[in-house]
Amino acid sequence: MKSSILIRCKNNHQTIAVPIGTTLSEAFRMMKLNMDHGPICAKVNNKVEGMHYRVYHNKDVEYLDITSGSGSRNYARTLFFVLCKAVHDLYSGSEVVIDIPVSNGYYVDLQIGRPISRHDVDNIRGRMQQIIDAKIPIARHQVPAEDAISMFEKKGDEAKVKLLKSVGKIYTTYYSIDDYVDYYYGSLLTNTSKIYLFGLEKYYDGLLLRIPDKSNPGILPEIIQQDKMFEIFKEHHSWQKIMGVRTVGDFNETVQEGHSTDLIHVSEALQEKKIAHIADDIVARKDVKLVLLAGPSSSGKTTTCKRLSIQLLANGMKTLQISLDDYFVDRERTPIDENGDYDYESIHALNLPLINAQFNALFNGEEIVLPKYNFQTGTSESSGKKIKLEDHHVLIVEGIHALNPELTAAIPEKMKYRVYVSALTTILLDDHNYIPTTDNRLLRRIVRDNKYRGVSAQETIRRWPSVRAGENKWIFPYQENADAMFNSAMIFELAVIRQQAQPLLELVPENCEEHAEAYRLSKFLQYFHPIPNRDIPPTSLLREFLGGSSFKY
């Protein structure tokens, strides 16, 4: 009987023989690899696994550090675990909710029976450091699901019980630090000592937990005040209370009870109410002639723009809509990024002089001819479409750079109203497992790109890091400039997207780099009970991605 298997390591392009059942941690030590901020986890045949993972067959392995998306998520989850244990050790009967990513960290809603003081923060930070310094092994346990459910029931962890019951798996995995146990979606580090850097600060009425910067893992990223963003998250929490759905376990329970249609109707009504409120605010500002609407990729800017136009018309204000995508410069004049590719995410890929000249001409009562960008030839052409801004008209401009001051530098500030749109996922898997907002947008884009552009899930996933880099540089720095923020995420949408996204994700071949992300997303979608899209109205923002919209795009 064979007693060893082969591991082909992509990090050093070497193959070594290891005993059957060797963990990834043990194999890493055998290979004598050097990794400054890792290993955190590894791709095993292009599926991300934790360092606890045991190898029983020949495998291709690539070790990942904290600069990778998977490594950063793994590190963050482990830090969440250490935080929860520290709070458990210090405050009996306390509750911890790992809530939302904000201000270059994670907001933590902490309930200890009284307001959180700076002294409490210092105590928690100190206890976390003690746990890290103690070098405590983080044990991984795989048990029958009913045993895990029973264990969390005894702990009084209702959110985890609901989640594990609703998923319907035979076996499940949980982790322990000493006698403290918890469940996490995804793998963790093998020892508390692997946490080499973190931050914990008081933030509003809770905490801000900080992890190392992905691009510069030796430091913590600077805290950026995002007051408006935080208020939007809080607003959506109030909406969740209205619907009685805070976690995926709550959601699945509601679907099983036959109330998915009610969730859809209430969610859509709350969104429409928010858009109407923004329209009212625009109308109240008598000098506004230009509405600038921006947001990252797949945030639903286009549909939001159309629905806002309807609400403005209901207020007696007619609109003209312009997309910045028509103002691209000729391809040969497009900036080049650090990889030598055309940088279409750059604001300088737009014809800024023409934008300012045409917008000001409209405000002066002149007629203009709109340009049209030909994506096939890479050239700017005349659309032949003439427009003129009349009285009681407002110009709505939609595009990723709309909030950048450089875009409309020649237009007086009092004439502008800025709207920021993003899909800020607020539903949690459970109290200690948040859902990354970028996953929501990526899944939207996978479905849309395939349906309307013939682009595979593999290609969309391949391009996504470049898209995200452009957002970080050109969009997110200006989001707090907005006069209004609109959260386009729907509490039910991942359950609807699942049916269209999963078949596309399953087509990503195992032998390509993008398979790891496709596999992760497909596995993640399995937490949601699927619901059909037949009850989603044709004006819904989701129709922009799913199809069946009554709007023309």
LOKOLFI-837806 format. One record per residue (C-alpha): residue number from 1; residue in one letter; x, y, z. Coordinates in steps of 0.2 Angstrom, whole numbers, plus 5000, padded with zeros to 4 digits. Layout:
// LOKOLFI-837806
NODE num residuo    u    v    w
NODE NUM       a    X    Y    Z
...
END
This chain:
// LOKOLFI-837806
NODE num residuo    u    v    w
NODE   1       m 5000 5000 5000
NODE   2       k 5007 5017 4995
NODE   3       s 5013 5027 5010
NODE   4       s 5017 5044 5002
NODE   5       i 5010 5055 4989
NODE   6       l 5017 5069 4978
NODE   7       i 5014 5088 4980
NODE   8       r 5019 5099 4965
NODE   9       c 5022 5116 4973
NODE  10       k 5018 5131 4962
NODE  11       n 5028 5143 4973
NODE  12       n 5045 5135 4970
NODE  13       h 5041 5124 4955
NODE  14       q 5047 5108 4965
NODE  15       t 5039 5092 4968
NODE  16       i 5041 5083 4985
NODE  17       a 5035 5066 4992
NODE  18       v 5026 5068 5008
NODE  19       p 5017 5055 5019
NODE  20       i 4999 5052 5016
NODE  21       g 4988 5063 5027
NODE  22       t 5001 5077 5029
NODE  23       t 4994 5094 5033
NODE  24       l 4997 5109 5022
NODE  25       s 5007 5117 5036
NODE  26       e 5018 5102 5038
NODE  27       a 5021 5101 5019
NODE  28       f 5026 5120 5019
NODE  29       r 5039 5116 5032
NODE  30       m 5046 5102 5022
NODE  31       m 5048 5113 5007
NODE  32       k 5058 5126 5017
NODE  33       l 5049 5140 5008
NODE  34       n 5051 5158 5014
NODE  35       m 5035 5169 5015
NODE  36       d 5035 5185 5024
NODE  37       h 5017 5187 5028
NODE  38       g 5011 5169 5026
NODE  39       p 5007 5156 5022
NODE  40       i 4989 5160 5027
NODE  41       c 4981 5146 5016
NODE  42       a 4984 5138 5000
NODE  43       k 4976 5133 4983
NODE  44       v 4974 5114 4982
NODE  45       n 4970 5110 4964
NODE  46       n 4964 5128 4962
NODE  47       k 4952 5126 4977
NODE  48       v 4957 5137 4992
NODE  49       e 4960 5127 5008
NODE  50       g 4966 5131 5026
NODE  51       m 4983 5125 5033
NODE  52       h 4974 5112 5043
NODE  53       y 4970 5103 5026
NODE  54       r 4977 5085 5025
NODE  55       v 4983 5079 5008
NODE  56       y 4978 5061 5004
NODE  57       h 4981 5061 4985
NODE  58       n 4994 5069 4973
NODE  59       k 4990 5088 4972
NODE  60       d 4995 5104 4965
NODE  61       v 4998 5117 4979
NODE  62       e 5001 5136 4979
NODE  63       y 5003 5144 4996
NODE  64       l 4995 5161 4998
NODE  65       d 5000 5175 5009
NODE  66       i 4990 5190 5016
NODE  67       t 4991 5200 5000
NODE  68       s 4979 5188 4991
NODE  69       g 4961 5190 4993
NODE  70       s 4959 5173 5001
NODE  71       g 4973 5176 5012
NODE  72       s 4966 5192 5018
NODE  73       r 4949 5185 5021
NODE  74       n 4957 5170 5031
NODE  75       y 4967 5182 5042
NODE  76       a 4951 5193 5045
NODE  77       r 4941 5178 5050
NODE  78       t 4954 5172 5062
NODE  79       l 4955 5189 5070
NODE  80       f 4936 5189 5072
NODE  81       f 4938 5173 5081
NODE  82       v 4951 5180 5093
NODE  83       l 4940 5195 5096
NODE  84       c 4925 5185 5100
NODE  85       k 4935 5174 5112
NODE  86       a 4942 5189 5121
NODE  87       v 4925 5197 5123
NODE  88       h 4919 5180 5130
NODE  89       d 4933 5179 5142
NODE  90       l 4930 5197 5149
NODE  91       y 4911 5200 5148
NODE  92       s 4899 5186 5153
NODE  93       g 4883 5186 5143
NODE  94       s 4890 5198 5130
NODE  95       e 4885 5198 5111
NODE  96       v 4897 5202 5097
NODE  97       v 4891 5205 5079
NODE  98       i 4904 5207 5066
NODE  99       d 4894 5219 5055
NODE 100       i 4900 5229 5041
NODE 101       p 4917 5234 5032
NODE 102       v 4919 5253 5034
NODE 103       s 4933 5265 5037
NODE 104       n 4946 5253 5032
NODE 105       g 4941 5240 5045
NODE 106       y 4926 5231 5051
NODE 107       y 4913 5238 5062
NODE 108       v 4909 5227 5077
NODE 109       d 4892 5229 5087
NODE 110       l 4896 5225 5105
NODE 111       q 4883 5222 5118
NODE 112       i 4889 5221 5136
NODE 113       g 4874 5229 5145
NODE 114       r 4881 5246 5145
NODE 115       p 4889 5259 5133
NODE 116       i 4906 5254 5127
NODE 117       s 4920 5265 5135
NODE 118       r 4938 5267 5129
NODE 119       h 4943 5257 5144
NODE 120       d 4933 5243 5138
NODE 121       v 4942 5244 5121
NODE 122       d 4959 5244 5129
NODE 123       n 4954 5229 5140
NODE 124       i 4948 5219 5124
NODE 125       r 4963 5224 5114
NODE 126       g 4974 5218 5128
NODE 127       r 4965 5202 5130
NODE 128       m 4967 5198 5112
NODE 129       q 4985 5201 5112
NODE 130       q 4987 5189 5127
NODE 131       i 4978 5176 5117
NODE 132       i 4989 5179 5102
NODE 133       d 5005 5179 5113
NODE 134       a 5000 5162 5121
NODE 135       k 5002 5154 5104
NODE 136       i 4986 5144 5106
NODE 137       p 4982 5131 5093
NODE 138       i 4966 5134 5083
NODE 139       a 4958 5116 5082
NODE 140       r 4947 5111 5067
NODE 141       h 4933 5099 5071
NODE 142       q 4922 5091 5058
NODE 143       v 4906 5083 5066
NODE 144       p 4888 5078 5061
NODE 145       a 4878 5093 5058
NODE 146       e 4865 5089 5071
NODE 147       d 4880 5088 5084
NODE 148       a 4885 5105 5080
NODE 149       i 4868 5112 5080
NODE 150       s 4865 5104 5097
NODE 151       m 4881 5112 5104
NODE 152       f 4876 5130 5097
NODE 153       e 4859 5128 5104
NODE 154       k 4866 5125 5122
NODE 155       k 4877 5140 5119
NODE 156       g 4861 5150 5115
NODE 157       d 4868 5155 5098
NODE 158       e 4851 5156 5088
NODE 159       a 4859 5164 5072
NODE 160       k 4871 5149 5070
NODE 161       v 4857 5136 5074
NODE 162       k 4846 5144 5061
NODE 163       l 4860 5145 5048
NODE 164       l 4866 5127 5050
NODE 165       k 4848 5120 5051
NODE 166       s 4843 5129 5035
NODE 167       v 4859 5123 5025
NODE 168       g 4854 5105 5027
NODE 169       k 4872 5097 5027
NODE 170       i 4876 5080 5034
NODE 171       y 4893 5086 5042
NODE 172       t 4899 5103 5047
NODE 173       t 4915 5111 5053
NODE 174       y 4918 5122 5068
NODE 175       y 4934 5128 5077
NODE 176       s 4940 5130 5094
NODE 177       i 4952 5140 5104
NODE 178       d 4954 5131 5121
NODE 179       d 4936 5128 5126
NODE 180       y 4929 5142 5116
NODE 181       v 4920 5136 5100
NODE 182       d 4913 5145 5085
NODE 183       y 4908 5142 5067
NODE 184       y 4915 5152 5052
NODE 185       y 4912 5151 5033
NODE 186       g 4929 5147 5026
NODE 187       s 4946 5142 5034
NODE 188       l 4956 5149 5049
NODE 189       l 4974 5150 5053
NODE 190       t 4981 5136 5063
NODE 191       n 4988 5145 5078
NODE 192       t 4983 5162 5087
NODE 193       s 5002 5167 5085
NODE 194       k 4999 5169 5066
NODE 195       i 4990 5185 5070
NODE 196       y 5005 5197 5069
NODE 197       l 4996 5214 5067
NODE 198       f 4979 5221 5071
NODE 199       g 4970 5237 5077
NODE 200       l 4955 5239 5088
NODE 201       e 4947 5257 5091
NODE 202       k 4931 5264 5098
NODE 203       y 4920 5268 5083
NODE 204       y 4903 5277 5086
NODE 205       d 4894 5266 5099
NODE 206       g 4904 5250 5094
NODE 207       l 4922 5245 5089
NODE 208       l 4932 5246 5073
NODE 209       l 4943 5230 5070
NODE 210       r 4958 5233 5058
NODE 211       i 4968 5221 5049
NODE 212       p 4985 5223 5039
NODE 213       d 4984 5232 5022
NODE 214       k 4984 5220 5008
NODE 215       s 4996 5230 4997
NODE 216       n 5007 5234 5012
NODE 217       p 5005 5220 5025
NODE 218       g 5017 5227 5037
NODE 219       i 5006 5242 5042
NODE 220       l 4988 5245 5046
NODE 221       p 4978 5256 5033
NODE 222       e 4974 5273 5038
NODE 223       i 4956 5275 5046
NODE 224       i 4945 5285 5034
NODE 225       q 4930 5293 5041
NODE 226       q 4915 5287 5031
NODE 227       d 4900 5295 5041
NODE 228       k 4888 5295 5026
NODE 229       m 4892 5277 5022
NODE 230       f 4890 5272 5040
NODE 231       e 4873 5280 5040
NODE 232       i 4867 5271 5025
NODE 233       f 4872 5254 5033
NODE 234       k 4862 5259 5049
NODE 235       e 4847 5264 5038
NODE 236       h 4847 5247 5030
NODE 237       h 4848 5239 5047
NODE 238       s 4832 5248 5052
NODE 239       w 4824 5241 5036
NODE 240       q 4830 5223 5041
NODE 241       k 4821 5226 5058
NODE 242       i 4805 5230 5048
NODE 243       m 4806 5214 5038
NODE 244       g 4812 5204 5053
NODE 245       v 4827 5197 5043
NODE 246       r 4845 5201 5049
NODE 247       t 4854 5185 5045
NODE 248       v 4854 5171 5031
NODE 249       g 4846 5159 5044
NODE 250       d 4832 5172 5046
NODE 251       f 4830 5174 5027
NODE 252       n 4830 5155 5024
NODE 253       e 4817 5153 5038
NODE 254       t 4806 5166 5030
NODE 255       v 4807 5158 5013
NODE 256       q 4803 5141 5020
NODE 257       e 4787 5148 5028
NODE 258       g 4782 5155 5011
NODE 259       h 4785 5174 5013
NODE 260       s 4798 5177 5000
NODE 261       t 4785 5187 4990
NODE 262       d 4782 5198 5005
NODE 263       l 4801 5201 5006
NODE 264       i 4802 5206 4988
NODE 265       h 4788 5218 4989
NODE 266       v 4794 5227 5005
NODE 267       s 4812 5228 4999
NODE 268       e 4806 5236 4982
NODE 269       a 4795 5248 4991
NODE 270       l 4809 5254 5003
NODE 271       q 4820 5257 4989
NODE 272       e 4807 5266 4979
NODE 273       k 4804 5277 4995
NODE 274       k 4822 5281 4996
NODE 275       i 4824 5286 4978
NODE 276       a 4808 5297 4980
NODE 277       h 4816 5305 4995
NODE 278       i 4832 5309 4985
NODE 279       a 4821 5317 4971
NODE 280       d 4812 5328 4984
NODE 281       d 4829 5334 4990
NODE 282       i 4835 5338 4972
NODE 283       v 4819 5348 4969
NODE 284       a 4820 5358 4985
NODE 285       r 4837 5364 4980
NODE 286       k 4831 5377 4967
NODE 287       d 4849 5380 4959
NODE 288       v 4852 5362 4955
NODE 289       k 4853 5359 4936
NODE 290       l 4866 5344 4936
NODE 291       v 4863 5328 4945
NODE 292       l 4879 5318 4945
NODE 293       l 4876 5299 4949
NODE 294       a 4892 5288 4952
NODE 295       g 4896 5271 4959
NODE 296       p 4907 5256 4957
NODE 297       s 4904 5242 4944
NODE 298       s 4888 5233 4944
NODE 299       s 4881 5244 4958
NODE 300       g 4865 5248 4947
NODE 301       k 4869 5265 4942
NODE 302       t 4859 5265 4926
NODE 303       t 4843 5259 4933
NODE 304       t 4844 5270 4948
NODE 305       c 4846 5285 4936
NODE 306       k 4830 5279 4926
NODE 307       r 4820 5277 4942
NODE 308       l 4826 5294 4949
NODE 309       s 4821 5302 4933
NODE 310       i 4803 5295 4935
NODE 311       q 4803 5302 4953
NODE 312       l 4809 5319 4947
NODE 313       l 4796 5320 4934
NODE 314       a 4783 5316 4947
NODE 315       n 4789 5332 4955
NODE 316       g 4786 5342 4939
NODE 317       m 4805 5341 4934
NODE 318       k 4809 5335 4917
NODE 319       t 4826 5326 4915
NODE 320       l 4839 5323 4901
NODE 321       q 4850 5308 4904
NODE 322       i 4869 5307 4898
NODE 323       s 4881 5292 4900
NODE 324       l 4899 5296 4903
NODE 325       d 4903 5280 4893
NODE 326       d 4899 5291 4877
NODE 327       y 4913 5303 4881
NODE 328       f 4928 5291 4880
NODE 329       v 4943 5298 4870
NODE 330       d 4949 5288 4855
NODE 331       r 4958 5272 4860
NODE 332       e 4975 5278 4854
NODE 333       r 4973 5293 4867
NODE 334       t 4968 5282 4881
NODE 335       p 4980 5281 4896
NODE 336       i 4991 5266 4899
NODE 337       d 4991 5257 4915
NODE 338       e 5007 5250 4924
NODE 339       n 5004 5233 4915
NODE 340       g 5004 5242 4898
NODE 341       d 4986 5239 4895
NODE 342       y 4973 5253 4891
NODE 343       d 4967 5260 4907
NODE 344       y 4948 5263 4904
NODE 345       e 4945 5265 4923
NODE 346       s 4955 5281 4923
NODE 347       i 4946 5298 4922
NODE 348       h 4958 5303 4909
NODE 349       a 4950 5290 4897
NODE 350       l 4936 5303 4896
NODE 351       n 4936 5319 4885
NODE 352       l 4935 5331 4900
NODE 353       p 4936 5347 4890
NODE 354       l 4922 5341 4879
NODE 355       i 4911 5336 4894
NODE 356       n 4913 5353 4902
NODE 357       a 4911 5363 4886
NODE 358       q 4895 5353 4882
NODE 359       f 4887 5354 4899
NODE 360       n 4890 5373 4901
NODE 361       a 4883 5375 4883
NODE 362       l 4867 5366 4889
NODE 363       f 4866 5377 4905
NODE 364       n 4867 5392 4894
NODE 365       g 4852 5387 4884
NODE 366       e 4862 5380 4869
NODE 367       e 4859 5365 4858
NODE 368       i 4872 5351 4858
NODE 369       v 4875 5336 4848
NODE 370       l 4880 5321 4859
NODE 371       p 4895 5310 4855
NODE 372       k 4894 5291 4854
NODE 373       y 4908 5280 4858
NODE 374       n 4911 5265 4846
NODE 375       f 4917 5251 4857
NODE 376       q 4921 5240 4841
NODE 377       t 4932 5253 4833
NODE 378       g 4938 5262 4848
NODE 379       t 4934 5279 4841
NODE 380       s 4922 5294 4847
NODE 381       e 4909 5297 4834
NODE 382       s 4894 5309 4833
NODE 383       s 4878 5301 4838
NODE 384       g 4868 5314 4828
NODE 385       k 4857 5316 4844
NODE 386       k 4853 5334 4848
NODE 387       i 4848 5339 4865
NODE 388       k 4843 5356 4873
NODE 389       l 4840 5360 4892
NODE 390       e 4823 5369 4894
NODE 391       d 4816 5377 4909
NODE 392       h 4812 5364 4923
NODE 393       h 4824 5353 4915
NODE 394       v 4839 5345 4925
NODE 395       l 4853 5335 4917
NODE 396       i 4857 5318 4925
NODE 397       v 4874 5312 4921
NODE 398       e 4879 5294 4926
NODE 399       g 4896 5286 4926
NODE 400       i 4910 5279 4938
NODE 401       h 4918 5296 4938
NODE 402       a 4903 5307 4941
NODE 403       l 4908 5312 4959
NODE 404       n 4926 5316 4954
NODE 405       p 4928 5335 4956
NODE 406       e 4939 5335 4941
NODE 407       l 4925 5330 4929
NODE 408       t 4915 5345 4931
NODE 409       a 4928 5358 4937
NODE 410       a 4921 5372 4926
NODE 411       i 4903 5370 4933
NODE 412       p 4898 5380 4948
NODE 413       e 4895 5370 4964
NODE 414       k 4878 5376 4968
NODE 415       m 4872 5369 4952
NODE 416       k 4877 5351 4956
NODE 417       y 4869 5337 4966
NODE 418       r 4879 5321 4969
NODE 419       v 4872 5304 4971
NODE 420       y 4883 5289 4976
NODE 421       v 4876 5271 4972
NODE 422       s 4883 5255 4978
NODE 423       a 4877 5237 4983
NODE 424       l 4881 5237 5002
NODE 425       t 4876 5220 5007
NODE 426       t 4869 5221 5025
NODE 427       i 4863 5204 5028
NODE 428       l 4875 5193 5038
NODE 429       l 4877 5174 5037
NODE 430       d 4877 5174 5056
NODE 431       d 4883 5186 5070
NODE 432       h 4901 5182 5066
NODE 433       n 4901 5180 5047
NODE 434       y 4898 5195 5037
NODE 435       i 4896 5195 5018
NODE 436       p 4908 5205 5008
NODE 437       t 4900 5218 4998
NODE 438       t 4911 5215 4983
NODE 439       d 4904 5197 4981
NODE 440       n 4887 5204 4978
NODE 441       r 4893 5216 4964
NODE 442       l 4904 5202 4956
NODE 443       l 4890 5190 4956
NODE 444       r 4879 5203 4947
NODE 445       r 4892 5207 4935
NODE 446       i 4895 5188 4931
NODE 447       v 4876 5186 4927
NODE 448       r 4875 5202 4917
NODE 449       d 4892 5200 4907
NODE 450       n 4886 5183 4901
NODE 451       k 4868 5188 4897
NODE 452       y 4871 5204 4888
NODE 453       r 4890 5203 4882
NODE 454       g 4893 5185 4880
NODE 455       v 4907 5185 4892
NODE 456       s 4911 5170 4902
NODE 457       a 4912 5169 4921
NODE 458       q 4930 5165 4920
NODE 459       e 4934 5181 4910
NODE 460       t 4923 5192 4922
NODE 461       i 4933 5184 4937
NODE 462       r 4949 5187 4928
NODE 463       r 4946 5205 4925
NODE 464       w 4939 5209 4942
NODE 465       p 4955 5213 4952
NODE 466       s 4959 5226 4938
NODE 467       v 4941 5233 4940
NODE 468       r 4943 5234 4959
NODE 469       a 4960 5243 4958
NODE 470       g 4952 5256 4947
NODE 471       e 4937 5258 4960
NODE 472       n 4950 5260 4974
NODE 473       k 4959 5274 4964
NODE 474       w 4945 5283 4955
NODE 475       i 4928 5280 4964
NODE 476       f 4929 5276 4983
NODE 477       p 4940 5292 4987
NODE 478       y 4925 5303 4982
NODE 479       q 4910 5293 4989
NODE 480       e 4909 5304 5005
NODE 481       n 4907 5320 4993
NODE 482       a 4889 5314 4989
NODE 483       d 4874 5324 4994
NODE 484       a 4864 5307 4995
NODE 485       m 4869 5289 4995
NODE 486       f 4858 5275 4989
NODE 487       n 4861 5257 4993
NODE 488       s 4855 5246 4979
NODE 489       a 4858 5229 4988
NODE 490       m 4842 5219 4990
NODE 491       i 4840 5208 5005
NODE 492       f 4833 5194 4994
NODE 493       e 4844 5196 4978
NODE 494       l 4858 5183 4981
NODE 495       a 4844 5170 4983
NODE 496       v 4838 5175 4966
NODE 497       i 4855 5177 4958
NODE 498       r 4860 5160 4963
NODE 499       q 4849 5151 4950
NODE 500       q 4858 5161 4936
NODE 501       a 4875 5162 4943
NODE 502       q 4879 5145 4949
NODE 503       p 4878 5136 4932
NODE 504       l 4890 5149 4925
NODE 505       l 4902 5147 4939
NODE 506       e 4902 5128 4937
NODE 507       l 4908 5131 4919
NODE 508       v 4925 5138 4925
NODE 509       p 4937 5124 4922
NODE 510       e 4947 5117 4937
NODE 511       n 4964 5119 4928
NODE 512       c 4963 5138 4928
NODE 513       e 4967 5151 4941
NODE 514       e 4949 5158 4941
NODE 515       h 4942 5141 4947
NODE 516       a 4946 5145 4965
NODE 517       e 4935 5161 4965
NODE 518       a 4922 5152 4955
NODE 519       y 4921 5138 4967
NODE 520       r 4921 5149 4983
NODE 521       l 4906 5159 4976
NODE 522       s 4897 5144 4971
NODE 523       k 4899 5136 4988
NODE 524       f 4894 5153 4996
NODE 525       l 4878 5154 4986
NODE 526       q 4873 5137 4993
NODE 527       y 4869 5145 5010
NODE 528       f 4854 5154 5002
NODE 529       h 4837 5145 4998
NODE 530       p 4834 5149 4980
NODE 531       i 4819 5159 4976
NODE 532       p 4811 5162 4958
NODE 533       n 4812 5179 4950
NODE 534       r 4795 5179 4943
NODE 535       d 4788 5191 4957
NODE 536       i 4802 5204 4954
NODE 537       p 4794 5219 4946
NODE 538       p 4800 5224 4929
NODE 539       t 4806 5241 4936
NODE 540       s 4817 5232 4949
NODE 541       l 4835 5237 4949
NODE 542       l 4839 5218 4949
NODE 543       r 4831 5217 4931
NODE 544       e 4846 5227 4925
NODE 545       f 4856 5211 4928
NODE 546       l 4844 5197 4927
NODE 547       g 4834 5203 4912
NODE 548       g 4816 5206 4910
NODE 549       s 4817 5225 4914
NODE 550       s 4804 5237 4907
NODE 551       f 4818 5250 4905
NODE 552       k 4828 5251 4889
NODE 553       y 4847 5251 4892
END
